[in-house]
Amino acid sequence: MSQFIIKTLVSAVIIAVISTVSKRFPGLGGLIASLPLTSILAMIWLYQDTQDVQKVISLSNSIFWMIIPSLSFFIVLPYFIKKFNFYSGMGLSILILALSYLVSNQILRYFKIKL
């Protein structure tokens, strides 16, 4: 249970740092947020929990294939926020993201790429 609390606190600190830095320096906040910190931490914790390199490799491959559809969110968000209000823009962007994941999964299945 203490490992879960530590993982949660580390993740919360990263998010808090990003939001705090972004208030003053949006570019730096974006840089920090774009770093694969979450992925790196998840891989470290997965390896510590399982000692299974194959699971880490599978996670890495899955992350790679999911980055492509996740870019749709960042492409449409600025447009939707300008056109609508923040929450409507965010909601529509999340909907586009979900649709992108569904389409991506179908394409990956077609090419027999397992996640």
N, C-alpha and C positions, 0 to 999 in steps of 0.2 A: 504494500500500500504506500510506503514511503517513496518508492520509485515513481509511482504515479503522481504523487504530489510534487516531487522534484521536476518531473517532466512538464507538468502543468505550469509550475512557477517559471521555469525557463522559457517556455513558450509565451507565457503572458508578458514576461519582461521584454522579449523580442518585439512583440506587438506594441507594447507601450513605448519602447525606444523609437520604433518606426513612426508612430503617430506624433510623438513629441518632436522629433527631429523634423518631420514634414511640415510642422507649423511654421518653422522659420526657414528651412531649406528643403523645398519640395523635391528638388533634384537629388539631393543626398538621401532623402527618405525613400525615393523611388529606387535608388541604387541599392540601399540596404534591403528593401522589400524584394527586389528582383534577385538577390543572392539566394542560392538554393539552401538557405539555412535550415528551413523546415525539413527539406529532403535529407540533408546531411544528418541532422539530429535524429530523424526517423530511422535512417540506416544504421547509425551508431546504436541507438536503443534496440532496434530489431536484432542486430548482431549480439549485443550484450544479453538480450533475453533468450535468444535461441542458439547462438554460436553456429548458425547455419549460413554459410556464405551463399549458397544457392538462393535462399530467400532474399538476401540483400540484392543479388543479381536480378532476380525477378522483379523486385520493387523498383530498382533502377530502370529496368526496361519499361515497366509500366508507367513510371513517371515520364520517361522520354516520350512515349506515345500519347500521353495525356496533355503534354505541354502544347502540342499543335492545336487541338480544339480549344484549349483555355485562352489562347490568344484572341479568339473571337470576342471575349468579354471586354478586353482592353481596347479593342478596335471600336466597338459600338458604344461603350460607356460614355465617352465625351460627347458624342453626337446626341445620344438620348438625354443626357443631363441638360444640354443646351436647349433641346427641343421641348422637353417636359421639365418637371421639377426633379429634385435629387432622388427622392424615393421611387417615383415612377420610372425614372431613367435607370436606377439600380435594378428595379424589378424586371424591367424589359431586358436589360443586359444579362441578368441571371437566367432568364428564359432562353435567350439566344445561346448562352453557355450550355444549358441543359440540352437544347436541340443539337448543338455542335457535338456534344459528347455522344448522344444517341447515333448521329450520323457517322461519327468517327468509329464507334464500336461496330457498326454494320460494315464499314469499309474494312476494318481490321479482320473481322470474321471472314469476309469475302476472300481476303488474301491469306487466310489461315494463320494470322498472327494472334497468339494467345497471350492474354495478360494475366 
